[in-house]
Amino acid sequence: YALSGGGPLLHPTLQALTLVPICPHTLTNRPIVIGTDCIIDVRPLSGRFEGIQMSCDAEVNQRVGETERVTLRVSDKKLKLLHPTHYDYYEILRAKLNWATHKLQP
């Protein structure tokens, strides 16, 4: 999902979080990669509150009040992904991103 929003490619073994703005109104809103030990507090800028909605994976949009904060951190719950026997991360990237599919001969 993050890639389709302009986020970076991250190797699946990398312990990191990616924060990717969805449809930002300015080019200065860029994705950022942070360590899994980071805790992020998000709050509206003072005096610039115009009604903010937060959208996260599998959640309904939530309104954020002028004095509210949203705290982001890694969950203690882990997710284990299963892959087919011959799963190849780089081969999938090549196919999805139309990278060169021929292999160089030694």
N, CA and C of each residue as an Amber inpcrd file, in Angstrom:
protein
   318
   0.8210000  -1.1930000   0.0000000   0.0000000   0.0000000   0.0000000
   0.8650000   1.2560000   0.0000000   1.9100000   1.2490000   0.7850000
   2.7710000   2.4240000   0.8890000   3.4470000   2.7210000  -0.4480000
   3.8240000   1.6880000  -1.1810000   4.4750000   1.8860000  -2.4770000
   3.5410000   2.6090000  -3.4460000   2.2680000   2.2340000  -3.4630000
   1.3320000   2.8850000  -4.3760000   1.0850000   4.3400000  -3.9900000
   1.3820000   4.7100000  -2.7350000   1.2430000   6.0910000  -2.2920000
   2.5280000   6.8850000  -2.4050000   3.5410000   6.3150000  -3.0700000
   4.8000000   7.0210000  -3.2460000   5.8430000   6.6700000  -2.2060000
   5.5780000   5.6390000  -1.4100000   6.5180000   5.2200000  -0.3750000
   7.6730000   4.4200000  -0.9490000   8.6820000   4.1590000  -0.1210000
   9.8850000   3.4610000  -0.5810000   9.7030000   1.9460000  -0.6110000
  10.6170000   1.2790000  -1.3170000  10.7110000  -0.1760000  -1.2560000
  11.4860000  -0.5190000   0.0060000  10.9810000  -1.4740000   0.7880000
  11.6720000  -1.9160000   1.9910000  11.8330000  -3.4260000   1.9240000
  13.0240000  -3.8990000   2.2050000  13.2410000  -5.3470000   2.2240000
  12.3940000  -5.9420000   3.3510000  11.7750000  -7.1040000   3.1250000
  10.8600000  -7.6690000   4.1190000  11.4960000  -8.0170000   5.4670000
  12.8030000  -8.1740000   5.5380000  13.4340000  -8.4840000   6.8250000
  13.8110000  -7.2240000   7.6110000  13.6410000  -6.0580000   6.9960000
  13.9920000  -4.8010000   7.6520000  13.0050000  -4.4870000   8.7680000
  13.5220000  -4.1730000   9.9410000  12.6830000  -3.7900000  11.0850000
  12.4860000  -2.2750000  11.0280000  11.4040000  -1.8450000  10.3640000
  11.1730000  -0.4120000  10.1930000   9.6900000  -0.1430000   9.9670000
   9.3030000   1.1070000  10.1770000   7.9660000   1.5930000   9.8800000
   8.0740000   2.6470000   8.7950000   7.0890000   2.6930000   7.9400000
   7.0450000   3.7150000   6.9010000   5.8030000   4.5700000   7.1100000
   5.9820000   5.8850000   7.2040000   4.8650000   6.8110000   7.2910000
   4.7330000   7.4790000   5.9330000   3.5940000   7.2550000   5.2660000
   3.3920000   7.7550000   3.9100000   2.1270000   8.6080000   3.8700000
   2.2590000   9.9090000   3.5770000   1.0690000  10.7490000   3.4460000
   0.2250000  10.2970000   2.2550000  -1.0800000  10.2560000   2.4280000
  -1.9880000   9.8870000   1.3420000  -2.4590000  11.1680000   0.6630000
  -2.1950000  11.2820000  -0.6190000  -2.6170000  12.4450000  -1.4120000
  -2.2730000  13.7720000  -0.7340000  -0.9960000  14.0190000  -0.4480000
  -0.6350000  15.2840000   0.2030000  -0.9110000  16.4690000  -0.7190000
  -1.2140000  17.6060000  -0.1130000  -1.5230000  18.8090000  -0.8860000
  -0.2880000  19.6200000  -1.2220000   0.8710000  19.1560000  -0.8220000
   2.1100000  19.8630000  -1.1070000   3.2270000  18.8430000  -1.3370000
   4.1690000  19.1850000  -2.1580000   5.2740000  18.2720000  -2.4510000
   6.2470000  18.1330000  -1.2930000   6.1170000  18.9810000  -0.2720000
   7.0250000  18.8720000   0.8680000   6.6020000  17.7790000   1.8490000
   5.4090000  17.2100000   1.6790000   4.9750000  16.0700000   2.5020000
   5.5310000  14.8050000   1.8770000   6.5940000  14.2650000   2.4440000
   7.2880000  13.1090000   1.8800000   7.2030000  11.9160000   2.8280000
   7.2980000  10.7040000   2.2900000   7.3480000   9.5230000   3.1510000
   8.6120000   9.5470000   4.0190000   8.5200000   8.8980000   5.1690000
   9.6800000   8.7940000   6.0510000   9.7340000   7.3680000   6.5990000
  10.9430000   6.8390000   6.7210000  11.1710000   5.5090000   7.2880000
  11.7830000   5.7110000   8.6620000  11.1940000   5.0520000   9.6740000
  11.6810000   5.1950000  11.0440000  11.9140000   3.8120000  11.6520000
  12.6940000   3.7780000  12.7150000  12.9520000   2.5240000  13.4100000
  11.7340000   2.0610000  14.1950000  11.6700000   0.7680000  14.4640000
  10.5260000   0.2070000  15.1740000  10.5110000   0.5700000  16.6580000
  11.5810000   1.1700000  17.1520000  11.6040000   1.6000000  18.5520000
  11.1010000   3.0330000  18.7220000  10.7660000   3.7080000  17.6290000
  10.2940000   5.0900000  17.6880000   8.8200000   5.1530000  18.0910000
   8.4710000   6.2080000  18.7890000   7.0780000   6.5120000  19.1070000
   6.7960000   7.8850000  18.5130000   5.7620000   7.9760000  17.7100000
   5.4270000   9.2130000  17.0070000   4.1410000   9.7880000  17.5920000
   4.1560000  11.0630000  17.9700000   2.9470000  11.7780000  18.3840000
   2.5560000  12.7260000  17.2660000   1.3280000  12.6080000  16.7990000
   0.8130000  13.4760000  15.7330000  -0.2580000  14.3610000  16.3560000
  -0.1510000  15.6600000  16.0990000  -1.1520000  16.5910000  16.6160000
  -1.3160000  17.7430000  15.6300000  -2.4920000  18.3790000  15.6110000
  -2.7020000  19.5310000  14.7220000  -1.8200000  20.7060000  15.1380000
  -1.4190000  21.5040000  14.1560000  -0.6470000  22.7110000  14.4590000
  -1.5540000  23.7270000  15.1380000  -1.0520000  24.4000000  16.1730000
  -1.8290000  25.4210000  16.8760000  -2.2370000  26.5310000  15.9280000
  -3.4890000  26.9110000  16.0070000  -3.9920000  28.0210000  15.1980000
  -4.2490000  27.6740000  13.7470000  -3.9960000  26.4570000  13.3300000
  -4.1970000  26.0800000  11.9260000  -5.1500000  24.9040000  11.7990000
  -6.0330000  24.7290000  12.7790000  -6.9370000  23.5900000  12.7910000
  -8.1120000  23.8560000  11.8580000  -8.3230000  22.9640000  10.9090000
  -9.4350000  23.0960000   9.9610000 -10.2360000  21.8100000   9.8760000
 -10.1250000  20.9590000  10.8730000 -10.8230000  19.6810000  10.8490000
  -9.9390000  18.6360000  10.1960000  -9.4910000  17.6830000  10.9550000
  -8.5450000  16.6780000  10.4760000  -9.1750000  15.3050000  10.5940000
  -8.9550000  14.4760000   9.5700000  -9.3920000  13.0910000   9.6180000
  -8.1750000  12.1910000   9.5040000  -8.1910000  11.1130000  10.2600000
  -7.1070000  10.1490000  10.2290000  -7.6310000   8.8750000   9.5810000
  -6.8110000   8.2930000   8.7060000  -7.1850000   7.0500000   8.0490000
  -6.0330000   6.0610000   8.1960000  -6.3150000   4.8590000   8.7080000
  -5.3040000   3.8200000   8.8940000  -5.8170000   2.5310000   8.2650000
  -4.9160000   1.5890000   8.0300000  -5.3120000   0.3050000   7.4580000
  -6.4550000  -0.3120000   8.2460000  -7.4850000  -0.7330000   7.5150000
  -8.6260000  -1.4710000   8.0670000  -9.4050000  -0.6910000   9.1230000
  -9.2740000   0.6120000   9.1490000 -10.0090000   1.4230000  10.1230000
 -10.8640000   2.4480000   9.3860000 -11.9850000   2.8010000   9.9890000
 -12.8400000   3.8530000   9.4590000 -12.1770000   5.1920000   9.7740000
 -12.3400000   6.1790000   8.8800000 -11.7600000   7.5030000   9.1440000
 -12.2100000   8.0130000  10.5040000 -11.2620000   8.5670000  11.2500000
 -11.5360000   9.1140000  12.5720000 -11.2220000  10.6060000  12.5720000
 -12.0970000  11.3940000  13.1640000 -11.8210000  12.8210000  13.3090000
 -10.8400000  13.0190000  14.4580000  -9.9310000  13.9600000  14.2770000
  -8.9580000  14.3080000  15.3110000  -9.2810000  15.7210000  15.7710000
  -9.5550000  15.8630000  17.0700000  -9.8970000  17.1720000  17.6260000
  -8.6840000  18.0910000  17.7010000  -8.9620000  19.3760000  17.8700000
  -7.9050000  20.3960000  17.8680000  -6.8600000  20.1700000  18.9550000
  -7.2410000  19.5960000  20.0840000  -6.3010000  19.3920000  21.1860000
  -5.8920000  17.9270000  21.3440000  -6.3540000  17.0620000  20.4520000
  -6.0390000  15.6380000  20.5530000  -4.6910000  15.3020000  19.9290000
  -4.1250000  14.1700000  20.3820000  -2.8910000  13.6330000  19.8210000
  -3.1560000  12.2040000  19.3920000  -2.4490000  11.7880000  18.3680000
  -2.4940000  10.4000000  17.9140000  -1.0870000   9.8530000  18.1080000
  -0.9600000   8.7380000  18.8400000   0.3360000   8.1310000  19.1000000
   0.5060000   6.8920000  18.2360000   1.6180000   6.8190000  17.5140000
   1.9190000   5.6940000  16.6350000   3.1290000   4.9510000  17.1780000
   2.9990000   3.6320000  17.2790000   4.1230000   2.8040000  17.7210000
   3.8710000   1.3820000  17.2400000   4.9150000   0.5750000  17.2650000
   4.8100000  -0.8260000  16.8560000   4.0020000  -1.5890000  17.8960000
   3.1420000  -2.4500000  17.4230000   2.3300000  -3.2820000  18.3100000
   3.1620000  -4.4230000  18.8880000   2.7640000  -4.8880000  20.0560000
   3.3950000  -6.0670000  20.6440000   2.9690000  -7.3330000  19.9090000
   1.8520000  -7.2660000  19.1920000   1.3550000  -8.4170000  18.4370000
   2.1420000  -8.5570000  17.1480000   2.5170000  -9.7570000  16.7970000
   3.3010000 -10.0270000  15.5920000   2.4300000 -10.6880000  14.5380000
   2.7550000 -10.4550000  13.2870000   2.0680000 -11.0490000  12.1580000
   3.0630000 -11.9140000  11.4000000   2.7120000 -13.1370000  11.1520000
   3.5890000 -14.0290000  10.3970000   2.9740000 -14.2380000   9.0180000
   3.7320000 -13.8720000   7.9910000   3.2680000 -14.0440000   6.6240000
   3.7900000 -15.3560000   6.0660000   2.9430000 -16.0590000   5.3580000
   3.3340000 -17.3170000   4.7270000   3.5280000 -17.0820000   3.2430000
   4.5810000 -17.6620000   2.6800000   4.8710000 -17.5220000   1.2590000
   4.9740000 -18.9050000   0.6330000   4.7010000 -18.9870000  -0.6650000
   4.8890000 -20.2680000  -1.3550000   6.3480000 -20.7210000  -1.2560000
   6.5900000 -21.9790000  -1.4630000   7.9160000 -22.5790000  -1.3220000
   8.9910000 -21.8400000  -2.1120000   8.7130000 -21.4720000  -3.3450000
   9.7360000 -20.8460000  -4.1950000   9.5620000 -19.3260000  -4.2890000
   9.0850000 -18.7110000  -3.2290000   8.8850000 -17.2660000  -3.1730000
  10.2290000 -16.5540000  -3.3510000  10.2640000 -15.5530000  -4.2350000
  11.4840000 -14.7830000  -4.4790000  11.1190000 -13.2890000  -4.4840000
  11.4610000 -12.6030000  -3.4250000  11.1320000 -11.1870000  -3.2430000
  11.5550000 -10.3520000  -4.4560000  12.8000000 -10.5350000  -4.8970000
  13.3190000  -9.7160000  -5.9990000  12.6580000 -10.0600000  -7.3300000
  12.3210000 -11.3070000  -7.5370000  11.6340000 -11.7000000  -8.7730000
  10.2410000 -11.0680000  -8.8220000   9.5760000 -11.0010000  -7.6910000
   8.2570000 -10.3640000  -7.6320000   8.3780000  -8.8680000  -7.9160000
   9.3960000  -8.2170000  -7.3610000   9.6140000  -6.7870000  -7.6690000
   9.8550000  -6.5790000  -9.1550000  10.6910000  -7.4260000  -9.7440000
  10.9670000  -7.3120000 -11.1830000   9.6780000  -7.3990000 -11.9880000
   8.8340000  -8.3580000 -11.6680000   7.5910000  -8.5540000 -12.4190000
   6.6150000  -7.3940000 -12.2110000   6.4310000  -6.9780000 -10.9730000
   5.4550000  -5.9210000 -10.6810000   5.8910000  -4.5540000 -11.1750000
   7.1950000  -4.2930000 -11.1630000   7.7010000  -2.9700000 -11.5320000
   8.2800000  -2.9300000 -12.9420000   8.1110000  -4.0320000 -13.6740000
   8.6090000  -4.1120000 -15.0530000  10.1030000  -3.8380000 -15.1510000
  10.8520000  -4.3220000 -14.1690000  12.2960000  -4.2450000 -14.2440000
  12.7690000  -5.2900000 -15.2150000  13.9940000  -5.1570000 -15.6900000
  14.5490000  -6.1170000 -16.6580000  14.3250000  -7.5450000 -16.1650000
  13.7420000  -8.3640000 -17.0090000  13.4510000  -9.7340000 -16.5970000
  14.5020000 -10.7200000 -17.0880000  15.4350000 -10.2620000 -17.9540000
  16.4660000 -11.1970000 -18.4020000  17.6070000 -11.2310000 -17.3940000
  18.2440000 -12.3400000 -17.2950000  19.3620000 -12.4890000 -16.3700000
  20.6750000 -12.3400000 -17.1230000  21.6080000 -11.6620000 -16.4940000
  22.9120000 -11.4770000 -17.1080000  23.6940000 -12.7840000 -17.1020000
  24.3740000 -13.0430000 -18.1830000  25.2070000 -14.2460000 -18.2730000
  26.5830000 -13.9210000 -17.7200000  27.1920000 -14.8270000 -16.9570000
  28.5340000 -14.5520000 -16.3960000  29.6060000 -14.5250000 -17.4720000
